[in-house]
Amino acid sequence: MIKRIVLLPDFHHPHHNKPAVNAVFQFIEWFRPDGINILGDALNMDSINHWEMKKGNKKHFWGKMLLKEYTDFDNDILTPLEKAVPDNCEKIFMGGNHEYWVDGLTDKEPSLLGMVEIETCLRLAERGWEWIPWITYDEEKGSYRRGIKQYGKLLVFHGQYINKYHAHKTADSYSRSCAYGHTHDIQLYTKISVDDAKDYHTAQSIGCLCNISPEFLKGRINRWVNAFGVIYVRDDGMYNLYVPVIINGKFVFEGKIFG
């Protein structure tokens, strides 16, 4: 049996690329995956942007409310996605560094705990989503750990590094093959070891589904690419990962045009 998984990286709603997202949702409805995974930074969390708070940029926060961000994301992304997938589809929602800003908010205002978290406000558990935070603290071990989901022999997570050679760094840091978002570009690195000349593992970033010319970059060039991930996982854990690139809101998969 082959399981089919779709990875959805970095919407950064409301700064998502609408044509690209529409094409991917059209694909999902056709593909009928066994699982979907929102790979983090699904929301930009503009209303609690700590960088703008630190700069004292009050103009940035005009008209922005966290509850409205959640409602708009639900209407634009989450509910349409739920309608596109089969009833028995496994639904994973992974947090990214932007969703983690909520933890910074509750650190400053502990009275908000249980009231402002994305998994609470969007009722993820009630709607059949498994919530995997970007970072969790293990009190027994006294250490932090990053959120990871495993599909066969492939590890999937939001991402850690943003340097020029982030795939190389990720492959060095992990002992298994992995796929991730966070960097908004596409990069692949293969890691080998003298311990077993026939063995290797890879690290691959899979692009983003957000606007690739964001306001904060003010026209500066970047390596961002609209893309997403499709995984076929076999019973023995072996897998194939494909990364369709979306250009002008369209891409081709198995000879069919989406978008």
VEXVEX-301838 format. One line per 10 residues: number of its first residue (from 1); their letters; for each residue x, y, z of C-alpha. Coordinates in steps of 0.2 Angstrom, whole numbers. Layout:
N
NUM> A> X:Y:Z | ... .
//
This chain:
259
1> MIKRIVLLPD> 0:0:0 | 6:18:-4 | 1:32:7 | 0:49:-1 | 4:65:9 | 4:83:4 | 15:96:13 | 9:114:13 | 23:126:18 | 22:144:24 .
11> FHHPHHNKPA> 6:152:19 | 10:167:30 | -9:172:29 | -15:185:24 | 1:187:14 | -2:171:4 | -1:169:-15 | -19:167:-19 | -17:160:-36 | -4:147:-30 .
21> VNAVFQFIEW> -15:142:-15 | -30:140:-26 | -20:129:-38 | -14:118:-24 | -31:116:-16 | -38:111:-34 | -24:98:-34 | -28:92:-17 | -46:89:-21 | -41:79:-37 .
31> FRPDGINILG> -26:70:-28 | -37:64:-13 | -22:62:-1 | -21:51:14 | -13:65:24 | -10:83:23 | 2:93:34 | 2:112:36 | 21:114:39 | 21:130:50 .
41> DALNMDSINH> 20:149:47 | 2:146:41 | -2:163:49 | 9:178:49 | 2:184:66 | 4:203:61 | -6:208:76 | 7:202:88 | 23:205:78 | 36:207:91 .
51> WEMKKGNKKH> 49:215:78 | 37:229:75 | 33:231:93 | 51:233:97 | 53:246:83 | 38:255:91 | 29:255:74 | 11:259:79 | 6:261:61 | 9:243:58 .
61> FWGKMLLKEY> -4:238:71 | -19:249:64 | -34:238:62 | -25:222:66 | -33:210:79 | -28:192:83 | -45:185:83 | -49:193:66 | -33:185:60 | -39:168:66 .
71> TDFDNDILTP> -56:170:58 | -50:176:41 | -37:162:41 | -51:150:45 | -62:157:31 | -48:158:18 | -37:143:21 | -43:131:34 | -61:128:30 | -58:127:11 .
81> LEKAVPDNCE> -44:114:14 | -55:104:25 | -68:103:11 | -55:98:-1 | -48:83:8 | -56:66:10 | -66:62:26 | -53:50:32 | -38:61:28 | -25:63:42 .
91> KIFMGGNHEY> -24:82:46 | -8:88:54 | -5:107:59 | 13:111:63 | 17:127:71 | 31:138:64 | 41:152:72 | 27:165:68 | 14:154:77 | 27:153:91 .
101> WVDGLTDKEP> 25:172:94 | 9:168:104 | 21:160:117 | 30:176:118 | 13:185:121 | 8:173:135 | 25:174:143 | 22:193:145 | 3:191:149 | 1:174:158 .
111> SLLGMVEIET> -18:178:161 | -20:175:142 | -15:157:143 | -29:146:136 | -37:160:127 | -26:166:112 | -17:150:106 | -20:145:88 | -25:127:93 | -38:134:105 .
121> CLRLAERGWE> -45:148:94 | -47:137:79 | -53:122:89 | -40:111:80 | -43:95:90 | -62:96:89 | -60:98:70 | -49:82:69 | -32:91:67 | -16:86:77 .
131> WIPWITYDEE> -7:101:83 | 12:100:84 | 20:115:91 | 36:122:84 | 45:121:100 | 40:113:116 | 48:112:133 | 50:95:142 | 49:99:161 | 55:81:165 .
141> KGSYRRGIKQ> 71:82:154 | 73:101:157 | 75:104:138 | 67:110:123 | 63:100:108 | 57:104:90 | 41:98:83 | 43:84:70 | 32:72:61 | 38:56:53 .
151> YGKLLVFHGQ> 32:49:37 | 40:32:34 | 59:36:34 | 56:55:31 | 56:68:45 | 46:83:42 | 46:99:52 | 45:118:49 | 64:121:49 | 78:129:59 .
161> YINKYHAHKT> 91:137:48 | 90:152:36 | 109:153:31 | 114:152:13 | 118:133:14 | 103:128:26 | 100:111:17 | 119:107:21 | 117:113:39 | 101:103:41 .
171> ADSYSRSCAY> 108:87:34 | 123:89:46 | 111:91:61 | 99:77:57 | 104:58:55 | 89:55:44 | 82:62:28 | 70:77:31 | 59:90:22 | 55:107:29 .
181> GHTHDIQLYT> 49:124:25 | 54:141:34 | 67:147:21 | 54:149:7 | 66:143:-6 | 71:126:-14 | 87:118:-9 | 93:100:-8 | 109:92:0 | 114:74:1 .
191> KISVDDAKDY> 124:68:16 | 136:53:16 | 146:45:29 | 162:34:29 | 153:22:41 | 143:15:26 | 148:21:8 | 131:15:2 | 121:25:14 | 115:43:13 .
201> HTAQSIGCLC> 102:55:19 | 95:71:12 | 88:87:18 | 76:97:6 | 67:113:8 | 51:114:-2 | 47:132:-5 | 32:142:1 | 14:147:-3 | 16:165:2 .
211> NISPEFLKGR> 18:181:-8 | 36:180:-15 | 38:199:-15 | 33:204:3 | 31:222:8 | 45:221:22 | 58:217:9 | 54:233:-1 | 58:225:-18 | 74:217:-13 .
221> INRWVNAFGV> 78:201:-23 | 77:184:-14 | 77:166:-18 | 59:163:-13 | 49:150:-24 | 31:145:-23 | 30:127:-21 | 24:113:-10 | 28:94:-7 | 20:78:-12 .
231> IYVRDDGMYN> 26:62:-3 | 23:44:-8 | 27:32:6 | 28:13:4 | 25:0:17 | 43:-2:20 | 45:16:24 | 54:21:8 | 47:36:0 | 48:48:-15 .
241> LYVPVIINGK> 46:67:-12 | 41:78:-26 | 41:97:-26 | 30:105:-39 | 35:123:-43 | 21:135:-46 | 24:148:-59 | 10:162:-62 | -2:151:-52 | 0:135:-62 .
251> FVFEGKIFG> 9:119:-61 | 9:102:-69 | 8:85:-60 | 5:68:-69 | 2:77:-85 | -12:88:-78 | -12:107:-77 | -18:114:-60 | -22:132:-58 .
//
